[in-house]
Amino acid sequence: MWLRVSLPPFAATGASIRIAQRHAATGDRLDRGAPLVDITVDFSAGVFRDCPPVMTFRIVMQEAAWLRHLEILPGEAATPDAPIALLSTDATSAPEPAAREARVTMASILHHDDWWTSGA
């Protein structure tokens, strides 16, 4: 069975969203608790602030699956509800339309520059 991971709808506020880091490569098995991607969200939406509300989130798997394709690469902009990745429950299954959203969770994380320089 094929699954998809989409951006959460919290970003529908006009926020600017970018994929900051990917933690897996195509073909990798992602176990429950494995990080998939980190995203940065700028909630300022064109409003001037001394300290813009930029947050970083990590999307983490809540079920095991194989990463088959990453739809948005690090550094690329994304839109709310955009598909991020396609996964499958079997490493060798033939491509098919995604049956449902994969079970994931999202956590707010602190940004450290060295996190963005070493990864998949």
VOSE-15455 format. One record per atom (N, C-alpha, C): residue in one letter; x, y, z; residue number from 1. Coordinates in steps of 0.05 Angstrom, whole numbers, always signed. Last residue first. Example, Ala and Ser with C-alpha at 12.3 -4.5 7.8 and 13.67 -1.06 7.14 Angstrom:
<atoms>
{fipa=S&xx=+257&yy=-45&zz=+142&dolo=2}
{fipa=S&xx=+273&yy=-21&zz=+143&dolo=2}
{fipa=S&xx=+258&yy=+1&zz=+157&dolo=2}
{fipa=A&xx=+264&yy=-114&zz=+156&dolo=1}
{fipa=A&xx=+246&yy=-90&zz=+156&dolo=1}
{fipa=A&xx=+264&yy=-66&zz=+156&dolo=1}
</atoms>
This chain:
<atoms>
{fipa=A&xx=+421&yy=+274&zz=+99&dolo=120}
{fipa=A&xx=+416&yy=+259&zz=+74&dolo=120}
{fipa=A&xx=+413&yy=+278&zz=+51&dolo=120}
{fipa=G&xx=+471&yy=+315&zz=+132&dolo=119}
{fipa=G&xx=+446&yy=+299&zz=+130&dolo=119}
{fipa=G&xx=+444&yy=+287&zz=+102&dolo=119}
{fipa=S&xx=+495&yy=+372&zz=+157&dolo=118}
{fipa=S&xx=+501&yy=+343&zz=+155&dolo=118}
{fipa=S&xx=+476&yy=+327&zz=+153&dolo=118}
{fipa=T&xx=+476&yy=+423&zz=+160&dolo=117}
{fipa=T&xx=+499&yy=+418&zz=+143&dolo=117}
{fipa=T&xx=+507&yy=+389&zz=+141&dolo=117}
{fipa=W&xx=+437&yy=+433&zz=+196&dolo=116}
{fipa=W&xx=+430&yy=+436&zz=+168&dolo=116}
{fipa=W&xx=+453&yy=+428&zz=+149&dolo=116}
{fipa=W&xx=+458&yy=+429&zz=+246&dolo=115}
{fipa=W&xx=+438&yy=+409&zz=+239&dolo=115}
{fipa=W&xx=+433&yy=+410&zz=+208&dolo=115}
{fipa=D&xx=+490&yy=+474&zz=+253&dolo=114}
{fipa=D&xx=+503&yy=+449&zz=+246&dolo=114}
{fipa=D&xx=+484&yy=+427&zz=+239&dolo=114}
{fipa=D&xx=+452&yy=+514&zz=+269&dolo=113}
{fipa=D&xx=+464&yy=+514&zz=+243&dolo=113}
{fipa=D&xx=+476&yy=+488&zz=+235&dolo=113}
{fipa=H&xx=+393&yy=+497&zz=+301&dolo=112}
{fipa=H&xx=+422&yy=+498&zz=+304&dolo=112}
{fipa=H&xx=+435&yy=+495&zz=+277&dolo=112}
{fipa=H&xx=+329&yy=+511&zz=+326&dolo=111}
{fipa=H&xx=+347&yy=+512&zz=+303&dolo=111}
{fipa=H&xx=+376&yy=+514&zz=+312&dolo=111}
{fipa=L&xx=+287&yy=+467&zz=+362&dolo=110}
{fipa=L&xx=+304&yy=+490&zz=+362&dolo=110}
{fipa=L&xx=+323&yy=+488&zz=+339&dolo=110}
{fipa=I&xx=+221&yy=+445&zz=+340&dolo=109}
{fipa=I&xx=+249&yy=+440&zz=+348&dolo=109}
{fipa=I&xx=+264&yy=+466&zz=+348&dolo=109}
{fipa=S&xx=+158&yy=+417&zz=+347&dolo=108}
{fipa=S&xx=+173&yy=+442&zz=+344&dolo=108}
{fipa=S&xx=+201&yy=+437&zz=+355&dolo=108}
{fipa=A&xx=+136&yy=+359&zz=+313&dolo=107}
{fipa=A&xx=+146&yy=+372&zz=+338&dolo=107}
{fipa=A&xx=+161&yy=+397&zz=+331&dolo=107}
{fipa=M&xx=+85&yy=+318&zz=+289&dolo=106}
{fipa=M&xx=+103&yy=+340&zz=+284&dolo=106}
{fipa=M&xx=+111&yy=+353&zz=+311&dolo=106}
{fipa=T&xx=+74&yy=+252&zz=+263&dolo=105}
{fipa=T&xx=+70&yy=+273&zz=+283&dolo=105}
{fipa=T&xx=+90&yy=+295&zz=+277&dolo=105}
{fipa=V&xx=+38&yy=+208&zz=+219&dolo=104}
{fipa=V&xx=+61&yy=+223&zz=+227&dolo=104}
{fipa=V&xx=+54&yy=+241&zz=+250&dolo=104}
{fipa=R&xx=+15&yy=+160&zz=+178&dolo=103}
{fipa=R&xx=+12&yy=+170&zz=+206&dolo=103}
{fipa=R&xx=+39&yy=+182&zz=+214&dolo=103}
{fipa=A&xx=+1&yy=+180&zz=+111&dolo=102}
{fipa=A&xx=+16&yy=+164&zz=+130&dolo=102}
{fipa=A&xx=+12&yy=+176&zz=+158&dolo=102}
{fipa=E&xx=-63&yy=+183&zz=+79&dolo=101}
{fipa=E&xx=-40&yy=+197&zz=+92&dolo=101}
{fipa=E&xx=-26&yy=+178&zz=+110&dolo=101}
{fipa=R&xx=-77&yy=+132&zz=+29&dolo=100}
{fipa=R&xx=-83&yy=+150&zz=+52&dolo=100}
{fipa=R&xx=-58&yy=+165&zz=+60&dolo=100}
{fipa=A&xx=-61&yy=+110&zz=-18&dolo=99}
{fipa=A&xx=-87&yy=+102&zz=-7&dolo=99}
{fipa=A&xx=-96&yy=+120&zz=+15&dolo=99}
{fipa=A&xx=-33&yy=+138&zz=-76&dolo=98}
{fipa=A&xx=-31&yy=+135&zz=-47&dolo=98}
{fipa=A&xx=-60&yy=+130&zz=-36&dolo=98}
{fipa=P&xx=-31&yy=+97&zz=-135&dolo=97}
{fipa=P&xx=-40&yy=+121&zz=-121&dolo=97}
{fipa=P&xx=-39&yy=+117&zz=-91&dolo=97}
{fipa=E&xx=+31&yy=+60&zz=-143&dolo=96}
{fipa=E&xx=+1&yy=+62&zz=-144&dolo=96}
{fipa=E&xx=-7&yy=+88&zz=-131&dolo=96}
{fipa=P&xx=+87&yy=+21&zz=-162&dolo=95}
{fipa=P&xx=+75&yy=+47&zz=-157&dolo=95}
{fipa=P&xx=+44&yy=+46&zz=-160&dolo=95}
{fipa=A&xx=+94&yy=-44&zz=-130&dolo=94}
{fipa=A&xx=+93&yy=-28&zz=-154&dolo=94}
{fipa=A&xx=+79&yy=-1&zz=-148&dolo=94}
{fipa=S&xx=+136&yy=-59&zz=-73&dolo=93}
{fipa=S&xx=+109&yy=-57&zz=-86&dolo=93}
{fipa=S&xx=+110&yy=-38&zz=-110&dolo=93}
{fipa=T&xx=+182&yy=-66&zz=-45&dolo=92}
{fipa=T&xx=+182&yy=-74&zz=-73&dolo=92}
{fipa=T&xx=+155&yy=-71&zz=-86&dolo=92}
{fipa=A&xx=+175&yy=-51&zz=+8&dolo=91}
{fipa=A&xx=+197&yy=-39&zz=-7&dolo=91}
{fipa=A&xx=+196&yy=-45&zz=-37&dolo=91}
{fipa=D&xx=+112&yy=-34&zz=+33&dolo=90}
{fipa=D&xx=+129&yy=-56&zz=+23&dolo=90}
{fipa=D&xx=+150&yy=-43&zz=+5&dolo=90}
{fipa=T&xx=+86&yy=+11&zz=+44&dolo=89}
{fipa=T&xx=+89&yy=-7&zz=+66&dolo=89}
{fipa=T&xx=+106&yy=-31&zz=+59&dolo=89}
{fipa=S&xx=+114&yy=+72&zz=+19&dolo=88}
{fipa=S&xx=+99&yy=+48&zz=+16&dolo=88}
{fipa=S&xx=+105&yy=+29&zz=+39&dolo=88}
{fipa=L&xx=+107&yy=+143&zz=+6&dolo=87}
{fipa=L&xx=+118&yy=+121&zz=+21&dolo=87}
{fipa=L&xx=+103&yy=+95&zz=+13&dolo=87}
{fipa=L&xx=+123&yy=+207&zz=-16&dolo=86}
{fipa=L&xx=+107&yy=+183&zz=-21&dolo=86}
{fipa=L&xx=+122&yy=+160&zz=-8&dolo=86}
{fipa=A&xx=+121&yy=+274&zz=+13&dolo=85}
{fipa=A&xx=+134&yy=+249&zz=+6&dolo=85}
{fipa=A&xx=+114&yy=+227&zz=+0&dolo=85}
{fipa=I&xx=+90&yy=+321&zz=+12&dolo=84}
{fipa=I&xx=+119&yy=+322&zz=+17&dolo=84}
{fipa=I&xx=+133&yy=+297&zz=+7&dolo=84}
{fipa=P&xx=+37&yy=+355&zz=-19&dolo=83}
{fipa=P&xx=+49&yy=+329&zz=-13&dolo=83}
{fipa=P&xx=+80&yy=+333&zz=-9&dolo=83}
{fipa=A&xx=+10&yy=+413&zz=+13&dolo=82}
{fipa=A&xx=+25&yy=+401&zz=-9&dolo=82}
{fipa=A&xx=+36&yy=+374&zz=-1&dolo=82}
{fipa=D&xx=-17&yy=+440&zz=+53&dolo=81}
{fipa=D&xx=-28&yy=+414&zz=+44&dolo=81}
{fipa=D&xx=-14&yy=+402&zz=+20&dolo=81}
{fipa=P&xx=+12&yy=+502&zz=+34&dolo=80}
{fipa=P&xx=-3&yy=+486&zz=+53&dolo=80}
{fipa=P&xx=-16&yy=+462&zz=+40&dolo=80}
{fipa=T&xx=+73&yy=+495&zz=-5&dolo=79}
{fipa=T&xx=+47&yy=+507&zz=+0&dolo=79}
{fipa=T&xx=+32&yy=+490&zz=+20&dolo=79}
{fipa=A&xx=+144&yy=+510&zz=-4&dolo=78}
{fipa=A&xx=+121&yy=+491&zz=-5&dolo=78}
{fipa=A&xx=+96&yy=+507&zz=+1&dolo=78}
{fipa=A&xx=+209&yy=+519&zz=-33&dolo=77}
{fipa=A&xx=+185&yy=+529&zz=-20&dolo=77}
{fipa=A&xx=+163&yy=+509&zz=-23&dolo=77}
{fipa=E&xx=+270&yy=+483&zz=-22&dolo=76}
{fipa=E&xx=+248&yy=+490&zz=-38&dolo=76}
{fipa=E&xx=+224&yy=+500&zz=-21&dolo=76}
{fipa=G&xx=+306&yy=+466&zz=+15&dolo=75}
{fipa=G&xx=+310&yy=+492&zz=+4&dolo=75}
{fipa=G&xx=+287&yy=+501&zz=-13&dolo=75}
{fipa=P&xx=+301&yy=+397&zz=-1&dolo=74}
{fipa=P&xx=+310&yy=+418&zz=+17&dolo=74}
{fipa=P&xx=+316&yy=+444&zz=+3&dolo=74}
{fipa=L&xx=+245&yy=+382&zz=-46&dolo=73}
{fipa=L&xx=+273&yy=+379&zz=-38&dolo=73}
{fipa=L&xx=+280&yy=+402&zz=-18&dolo=73}
{fipa=I&xx=+186&yy=+347&zz=-47&dolo=72}
{fipa=I&xx=+197&yy=+374&zz=-45&dolo=72}
{fipa=I&xx=+225&yy=+371&zz=-33&dolo=72}
{fipa=E&xx=+177&yy=+291&zz=-51&dolo=71}
{fipa=E&xx=+164&yy=+310&zz=-71&dolo=71}
{fipa=E&xx=+177&yy=+337&zz=-71&dolo=71}
{fipa=L&xx=+213&yy=+235&zz=-49&dolo=70}
{fipa=L&xx=+211&yy=+260&zz=-35&dolo=70}
{fipa=L&xx=+201&yy=+281&zz=-55&dolo=70}
{fipa=H&xx=+193&yy=+167&zz=-52&dolo=69}
{fipa=H&xx=+199&yy=+192&zz=-67&dolo=69}
{fipa=H&xx=+194&yy=+216&zz=-49&dolo=69}
{fipa=R&xx=+194&yy=+125&zz=-16&dolo=68}
{fipa=R&xx=+195&yy=+119&zz=-45&dolo=68}
{fipa=R&xx=+202&yy=+144&zz=-61&dolo=68}
{fipa=L&xx=+211&yy=+100&zz=+45&dolo=67}
{fipa=L&xx=+210&yy=+125&zz=+30&dolo=67}
{fipa=L&xx=+214&yy=+119&zz=+0&dolo=67}
{fipa=W&xx=+170&yy=+53&zz=+76&dolo=66}
{fipa=W&xx=+193&yy=+57&zz=+59&dolo=66}
{fipa=W&xx=+190&yy=+83&zz=+44&dolo=66}
{fipa=A&xx=+149&yy=+51&zz=+145&dolo=65}
{fipa=A&xx=+144&yy=+52&zz=+116&dolo=65}
{fipa=A&xx=+170&yy=+57&zz=+102&dolo=65}
{fipa=A&xx=+116&yy=+49&zz=+209&dolo=64}
{fipa=A&xx=+139&yy=+41&zz=+192&dolo=64}
{fipa=A&xx=+130&yy=+42&zz=+162&dolo=64}
{fipa=E&xx=+89&yy=+107&zz=+239&dolo=63}
{fipa=E&xx=+85&yy=+79&zz=+230&dolo=63}
{fipa=E&xx=+109&yy=+74&zz=+211&dolo=63}
{fipa=Q&xx=+101&yy=+157&zz=+250&dolo=62}
{fipa=Q&xx=+87&yy=+143&zz=+272&dolo=62}
{fipa=Q&xx=+80&yy=+114&zz=+263&dolo=62}
{fipa=M&xx=+156&yy=+199&zz=+235&dolo=61}
{fipa=M&xx=+139&yy=+177&zz=+228&dolo=61}
{fipa=M&xx=+126&yy=+164&zz=+253&dolo=61}
{fipa=V&xx=+157&yy=+269&zz=+240&dolo=60}
{fipa=V&xx=+167&yy=+244&zz=+250&dolo=60}
{fipa=V&xx=+146&yy=+222&zz=+244&dolo=60}
{fipa=I&xx=+179&yy=+332&zz=+223&dolo=59}
{fipa=I&xx=+158&yy=+312&zz=+218&dolo=59}
{fipa=I&xx=+170&yy=+285&zz=+223&dolo=59}
{fipa=R&xx=+196&yy=+388&zz=+260&dolo=58}
{fipa=R&xx=+206&yy=+362&zz=+250&dolo=58}
{fipa=R&xx=+182&yy=+344&zz=+247&dolo=58}
{fipa=F&xx=+200&yy=+458&zz=+250&dolo=57}
{fipa=F&xx=+185&yy=+434&zz=+258&dolo=57}
{fipa=F&xx=+197&yy=+410&zz=+246&dolo=57}
{fipa=T&xx=+214&yy=+523&zz=+270&dolo=56}
{fipa=T&xx=+224&yy=+499&zz=+256&dolo=56}
{fipa=T&xx=+209&yy=+475&zz=+268&dolo=56}
{fipa=M&xx=+190&yy=+590&zz=+258&dolo=55}
{fipa=M&xx=+192&yy=+565&zz=+274&dolo=55}
{fipa=M&xx=+201&yy=+542&zz=+257&dolo=55}
{fipa=V&xx=+190&yy=+658&zz=+263&dolo=54}
{fipa=V&xx=+199&yy=+636&zz=+247&dolo=54}
{fipa=V&xx=+203&yy=+612&zz=+265&dolo=54}
{fipa=P&xx=+166&yy=+716&zz=+270&dolo=53}
{fipa=P&xx=+159&yy=+690&zz=+282&dolo=53}
{fipa=P&xx=+165&yy=+667&zz=+263&dolo=53}
{fipa=P&xx=+216&yy=+766&zz=+272&dolo=52}
{fipa=P&xx=+196&yy=+752&zz=+257&dolo=52}
{fipa=P&xx=+191&yy=+724&zz=+270&dolo=52}
{fipa=C&xx=+225&yy=+818&zz=+309&dolo=51}
{fipa=C&xx=+234&yy=+790&zz=+311&dolo=51}
{fipa=C&xx=+212&yy=+773&zz=+297&dolo=51}
{fipa=D&xx=+202&yy=+865&zz=+293&dolo=50}
{fipa=D&xx=+230&yy=+865&zz=+301&dolo=50}
{fipa=D&xx=+241&yy=+837&zz=+301&dolo=50}
{fipa=R&xx=+161&yy=+860&zz=+235&dolo=49}
{fipa=R&xx=+165&yy=+855&zz=+263&dolo=49}
{fipa=R&xx=+194&yy=+857&zz=+269&dolo=49}
{fipa=F&xx=+114&yy=+872&zz=+184&dolo=48}
{fipa=F&xx=+140&yy=+878&zz=+195&dolo=48}
{fipa=F&xx=+140&yy=+873&zz=+225&dolo=48}
{fipa=V&xx=+82&yy=+821&zz=+148&dolo=47}
{fipa=V&xx=+78&yy=+841&zz=+170&dolo=47}
{fipa=V&xx=+105&yy=+846&zz=+182&dolo=47}
{fipa=G&xx=+87&yy=+780&zz=+112&dolo=46}
{fipa=G&xx=+89&yy=+807&zz=+103&dolo=46}
{fipa=G&xx=+85&yy=+829&zz=+123&dolo=46}
{fipa=A&xx=+81&yy=+733&zz=+146&dolo=45}
{fipa=A&xx=+63&yy=+739&zz=+124&dolo=45}
{fipa=A&xx=+63&yy=+769&zz=+115&dolo=45}
{fipa=S&xx=+104&yy=+710&zz=+192&dolo=44}
{fipa=S&xx=+101&yy=+739&zz=+191&dolo=44}
{fipa=S&xx=+83&yy=+748&zz=+168&dolo=44}
{fipa=F&xx=+115&yy=+657&zz=+199&dolo=43}
{fipa=F&xx=+88&yy=+665&zz=+202&dolo=43}
{fipa=F&xx=+83&yy=+695&zz=+199&dolo=43}
{fipa=D&xx=+153&yy=+613&zz=+167&dolo=42}
{fipa=D&xx=+154&yy=+641&zz=+174&dolo=42}
{fipa=D&xx=+125&yy=+651&zz=+174&dolo=42}
{fipa=V&xx=+177&yy=+551&zz=+181&dolo=41}
{fipa=V&xx=+153&yy=+565&zz=+175&dolo=41}
{fipa=V&xx=+156&yy=+594&zz=+185&dolo=41}
{fipa=T&xx=+216&yy=+497&zz=+159&dolo=40}
{fipa=T&xx=+215&yy=+523&zz=+172&dolo=40}
{fipa=T&xx=+191&yy=+538&zz=+162&dolo=40}
{fipa=I&xx=+219&yy=+427&zz=+172&dolo=39}
{fipa=I&xx=+209&yy=+449&zz=+156&dolo=39}
{fipa=I&xx=+211&yy=+474&zz=+173&dolo=39}
{fipa=D&xx=+252&yy=+365&zz=+164&dolo=38}
{fipa=D&xx=+248&yy=+389&zz=+181&dolo=38}
{fipa=D&xx=+238&yy=+411&zz=+162&dolo=38}
{fipa=V&xx=+229&yy=+297&zz=+153&dolo=37}
{fipa=V&xx=+239&yy=+323&zz=+144&dolo=37}
{fipa=V&xx=+236&yy=+344&zz=+166&dolo=37}
{fipa=L&xx=+231&yy=+248&zz=+186&dolo=36}
{fipa=L&xx=+228&yy=+248&zz=+157&dolo=36}
{fipa=L&xx=+240&yy=+274&zz=+146&dolo=36}
{fipa=P&xx=+256&yy=+209&zz=+240&dolo=35}
{fipa=P&xx=+250&yy=+235&zz=+229&dolo=35}
{fipa=P&xx=+249&yy=+233&zz=+198&dolo=35}
{fipa=A&xx=+223&yy=+152&zz=+269&dolo=34}
{fipa=A&xx=+244&yy=+163&zz=+251&dolo=34}
{fipa=A&xx=+237&yy=+190&zz=+240&dolo=34}
{fipa=G&xx=+180&yy=+132&zz=+296&dolo=33}
{fipa=G&xx=+198&yy=+150&zz=+310&dolo=33}
{fipa=G&xx=+220&yy=+162&zz=+294&dolo=33}
{fipa=R&xx=+180&yy=+71&zz=+262&dolo=32}
{fipa=R&xx=+164&yy=+89&zz=+279&dolo=32}
{fipa=R&xx=+184&yy=+106&zz=+296&dolo=32}
{fipa=D&xx=+228&yy=+73&zz=+208&dolo=31}
{fipa=D&xx=+213&yy=+60&zz=+230&dolo=31}
{fipa=D&xx=+197&yy=+81&zz=+245&dolo=31}
{fipa=L&xx=+237&yy=+74&zz=+142&dolo=30}
{fipa=L&xx=+232&yy=+92&zz=+164&dolo=30}
{fipa=L&xx=+216&yy=+78&zz=+185&dolo=30}
{fipa=R&xx=+284&yy=+52&zz=+96&dolo=29}
{fipa=R&xx=+262&yy=+44&zz=+113&dolo=29}
{fipa=R&xx=+261&yy=+63&zz=+137&dolo=29}
{fipa=D&xx=+301&yy=+85&zz=+35&dolo=28}
{fipa=D&xx=+305&yy=+80&zz=+63&dolo=28}
{fipa=D&xx=+280&yy=+70&zz=+77&dolo=28}
{fipa=G&xx=+286&yy=+100&zz=-16&dolo=27}
{fipa=G&xx=+292&yy=+72&zz=-11&dolo=27}
{fipa=G&xx=+297&yy=+65&zz=+18&dolo=27}
{fipa=T&xx=+313&yy=+164&zz=-14&dolo=26}
{fipa=T&xx=+295&yy=+146&zz=-28&dolo=26}
{fipa=T&xx=+305&yy=+117&zz=-24&dolo=26}
{fipa=A&xx=+335&yy=+181&zz=+53&dolo=25}
{fipa=A&xx=+339&yy=+180&zz=+24&dolo=25}
{fipa=A&xx=+318&yy=+161&zz=+12&dolo=25}
{fipa=A&xx=+322&yy=+225&zz=+108&dolo=24}
{fipa=A&xx=+322&yy=+199&zz=+95&dolo=24}
{fipa=A&xx=+325&yy=+202&zz=+65&dolo=24}
{fipa=H&xx=+317&yy=+276&zz=+126&dolo=23}
{fipa=H&xx=+331&yy=+257&zz=+143&dolo=23}
{fipa=H&xx=+332&yy=+229&zz=+132&dolo=23}
{fipa=R&xx=+324&yy=+341&zz=+101&dolo=22}
{fipa=R&xx=+312&yy=+315&zz=+99&dolo=22}
{fipa=R&xx=+329&yy=+296&zz=+114&dolo=22}
{fipa=Q&xx=+310&yy=+408&zz=+119&dolo=21}
{fipa=Q&xx=+328&yy=+385&zz=+120&dolo=21}
{fipa=Q&xx=+313&yy=+360&zz=+115&dolo=21}
{fipa=A&xx=+273&yy=+448&zz=+105&dolo=20}
{fipa=A&xx=+299&yy=+455&zz=+115&dolo=20}
{fipa=A&xx=+319&yy=+432&zz=+113&dolo=20}
{fipa=I&xx=+226&yy=+470&zz=+61&dolo=19}
{fipa=I&xx=+238&yy=+445&zz=+72&dolo=19}
{fipa=I&xx=+266&yy=+452&zz=+79&dolo=19}
{fipa=R&xx=+187&yy=+526&zz=+79&dolo=18}
{fipa=R&xx=+210&yy=+514&zz=+65&dolo=18}
{fipa=R&xx=+218&yy=+488&zz=+78&dolo=18}
{fipa=I&xx=+135&yy=+573&zz=+76&dolo=17}
{fipa=I&xx=+144&yy=+547&zz=+85&dolo=17}
{fipa=I&xx=+167&yy=+537&zz=+67&dolo=17}
{fipa=S&xx=+103&yy=+629&zz=+100&dolo=16}
{fipa=S&xx=+123&yy=+620&zz=+81&dolo=16}
{fipa=S&xx=+135&yy=+595&zz=+92&dolo=16}
{fipa=A&xx=+32&yy=+634&zz=+112&dolo=15}
{fipa=A&xx=+60&yy=+631&zz=+121&dolo=15}
{fipa=A&xx=+77&yy=+622&zz=+98&dolo=15}
{fipa=G&xx=-21&yy=+639&zz=+107&dolo=14}
{fipa=G&xx=-5&yy=+656&zz=+90&dolo=14}
{fipa=G&xx=+25&yy=+654&zz=+97&dolo=14}
{fipa=T&xx=-44&yy=+601&zz=+139&dolo=13}
{fipa=T&xx=-46&yy=+629&zz=+148&dolo=13}
{fipa=T&xx=-30&yy=+648&zz=+130&dolo=13}
{fipa=A&xx=-38&yy=+548&zz=+131&dolo=12}
{fipa=A&xx=-57&yy=+561&zz=+114&dolo=12}
{fipa=A&xx=-60&yy=+591&zz=+121&dolo=12}
{fipa=A&xx=-6&yy=+517&zz=+164&dolo=11}
{fipa=A&xx=+7&yy=+537&zz=+147&dolo=11}
{fipa=A&xx=-12&yy=+552&zz=+129&dolo=11}
{fipa=F&xx=-35&yy=+477&zz=+186&dolo=10}
{fipa=F&xx=-30&yy=+501&zz=+202&dolo=10}
{fipa=F&xx=-18&yy=+524&zz=+186&dolo=10}
{fipa=P&xx=-41&yy=+432&zz=+155&dolo=9}
{fipa=P&xx=-57&yy=+455&zz=+147&dolo=9}
{fipa=P&xx=-52&yy=+480&zz=+164&dolo=9}
{fipa=P&xx=+23&yy=+400&zz=+140&dolo=8}
{fipa=P&xx=-1&yy=+404&zz=+158&dolo=8}
{fipa=P&xx=-15&yy=+430&zz=+150&dolo=8}
{fipa=L&xx=+40&yy=+370&zz=+78&dolo=7}
{fipa=L&xx=+44&yy=+391&zz=+98&dolo=7}
{fipa=L&xx=+19&yy=+395&zz=+115&dolo=7}
{fipa=S&xx=+34&yy=+298&zz=+74&dolo=6}
{fipa=S&xx=+28&yy=+325&zz=+65&dolo=6}
{fipa=S&xx=+35&yy=+345&zz=+86&dolo=6}
{fipa=V&xx=+53&yy=+236&zz=+53&dolo=5}
{fipa=V&xx=+56&yy=+255&zz=+75&dolo=5}
{fipa=V&xx=+52&yy=+283&zz=+63&dolo=5}
{fipa=R&xx=+20&yy=+176&zz=+31&dolo=4}
{fipa=R&xx=+32&yy=+202&zz=+26&dolo=4}
{fipa=R&xx=+35&yy=+217&zz=+52&dolo=4}
{fipa=L&xx=+28&yy=+107&zz=+12&dolo=3}
{fipa=L&xx=+19&yy=+128&zz=+31&dolo=3}
{fipa=L&xx=+32&yy=+154&zz=+22&dolo=3}
{fipa=W&xx=+10&yy=+44&zz=-16&dolo=2}
{fipa=W&xx=+25&yy=+69&zz=-17&dolo=2}
{fipa=W&xx=+12&yy=+90&zz=+0&dolo=2}
{fipa=M&xx=+17&yy=-23&zz=+0&dolo=1}
{fipa=M&xx=+0&yy=+0&zz=+0&dolo=1}
{fipa=M&xx=+18&yy=+25&zz=+0&dolo=1}
</atoms>
